[in-house]
């Protein structure tokens, strides 16, 4: 039987170099000290910026929560005031009971006011205005919350 010998020819693939033709590898494959310092500085800058952004977001979230709580507290004050009868609401500033301690803890420096104004006789109504003021953690007074409602006497409502 005849033995067939095949010869294989090694061909070089396009775009690839022969392993023997590769440039010699550098003996050092680690980062240099300059590259390491640059990477650490870049990481420090990224962490500093991200921490300041998180702190700003937390401050804004707290301010939003305080404003929502102040609006709710003003709505409660207005509702309590509106439960009084026409004769129990004289014109001028109203005396209020001190707010609960949990409200004072959420809204530091809390100042609540309820004012009643009698409108001209042809309108026969009273304007009740609630104002809630508070301070932020640094002691600066924030924009107050104002709620208003009109109150009419029951006698004028009936025909």
C-alpha positions in Angstrom: 0.0 0.0 0.0 1.2 3.2 -0.9 1.7 5.6 1.8 0.6 9.1 1.3 2.4 11.9 2.9 0.8 15.2 3.1 2.8 18.2 3.6 1.2 21.1 5.4 2.3 24.5 4.7 2.1 27.0 7.5 0.6 30.1 6.1 0.6 33.5 7.8 -2.9 34.9 8.4 -3.4 38.4 7.1 -3.1 41.0 9.8 -1.3 38.7 12.2 2.4 38.5 12.7 4.4 35.5 13.2 5.1 34.8 16.9 8.8 35.0 16.3 8.2 38.5 14.7 6.5 39.9 17.8 8.4 42.7 19.6 10.0 41.7 22.8 7.8 42.2 25.8 8.8 44.6 28.4 10.0 42.9 31.6 7.7 45.2 33.7 4.0 44.6 33.3 2.9 46.6 36.4 1.6 50.2 36.6 4.2 52.9 37.0 4.1 55.1 40.1 2.9 58.1 38.1 0.0 56.1 36.6 -1.0 55.0 40.1 -0.9 58.5 41.5 -2.9 59.8 38.6 -5.6 57.1 39.1 -5.8 57.9 42.8 -6.2 61.6 42.2 -8.9 60.9 39.6 -10.7 58.6 42.1 -10.4 61.3 44.8 -12.0 63.9 42.6 -14.8 61.6 41.6 -15.5 60.6 45.2 -15.4 64.3 46.3 -17.9 65.4 43.7 -20.2 62.5 44.3 -20.2 63.0 48.1 -21.0 66.7 47.6 -23.8 65.9 45.2 -25.3 63.3 47.7 -25.1 65.9 50.5 -26.9 68.5 48.3 -29.6 66.0 47.4 -30.1 65.0 51.1 -30.4 68.7 52.0 -33.0 69.3 49.3 -34.9 66.2 50.3 -35.0 67.4 54.0 -36.2 70.9 52.9 -38.9 69.4 50.8 -40.1 67.1 53.6 -40.1 70.1 56.0 -42.2 72.2 53.6 -44.7 69.4 53.1 -44.9 69.0 56.9 -45.4 72.7 57.3 -48.2 72.7 54.8 -49.9 69.9 56.6 -49.5 71.7 60.0 -50.9 74.9 58.5 -53.9 72.9 57.1 -54.5 71.4 60.5 -54.4 74.8 62.1 -56.8 76.2 59.5 -59.2 73.3 60.0 -59.2 73.7 63.8 -59.9 77.4 63.4 -62.7 76.8 60.9 -64.5 74.5 63.5 -65.2 77.6 65.7 -68.4 79.4 65.4 -68.8 82.9 63.8 -69.0 84.6 67.2 -65.9 82.8 68.6 -63.7 84.3 65.9 -63.0 88.0 66.7 -61.1 90.0 64.2 -57.3 90.1 64.7 -54.6 87.6 65.7 -55.8 84.5 67.4 -54.2 82.8 70.4 -52.9 79.4 69.7 -51.9 76.5 71.9 -48.2 75.6 71.7 -47.4 73.1 68.9 -46.5 69.5 69.9 -42.9 68.7 70.5 -42.7 66.3 67.5 -43.7 69.2 65.2 -41.1 71.5 66.8 -38.5 68.8 66.3 -39.2 68.6 62.5 -39.6 72.3 62.1 -37.0 74.1 64.2 -37.8 77.6 65.2 -41.5 77.1 64.5 -43.7 80.2 64.5 -47.5 79.8 63.8 -49.9 82.6 63.4 -53.6 82.8 62.7 -55.2 86.1 61.7 -58.9 86.8 61.2 -60.0 89.8 59.1 -63.5 91.0 58.8 -64.3 91.8 55.2 -66.6 94.7 54.2 -70.2 94.5 55.4 -71.6 93.8 51.9 -69.6 90.5 51.8 -70.5 89.3 55.3 -67.5 87.0 55.7 -64.2 86.7 57.6 -60.8 85.9 56.0 -58.8 83.5 58.0 -55.1 83.4 57.2 -52.6 80.9 58.7 -48.9 81.5 58.5 -46.3 78.9 59.4 -42.6 79.9 59.6 -39.6 77.8 60.5 -35.8 77.8 60.2 -33.4 75.4 58.6 -30.6 73.6 60.4 -28.2 76.5 59.9 -30.7 78.9 61.5 -31.8 80.7 58.3 -35.5 81.5 58.1 -37.2 79.8 55.1 -40.1 81.0 53.0 -43.2 80.8 55.1 -46.4 78.8 54.3 -49.6 80.8 54.0 -53.1 79.2 53.8 -56.3 81.2 53.7 -60.0 80.5 53.9 -63.2 82.4 53.9 -65.8 81.8 56.7 -69.5 82.8 56.3 -72.0 83.0 59.1 -74.6 80.3 59.2 -77.4 82.8 59.4 -76.5 84.4 56.1 -76.4 81.1 54.3 -80.0 80.2 55.1 -82.8 82.0 53.0 
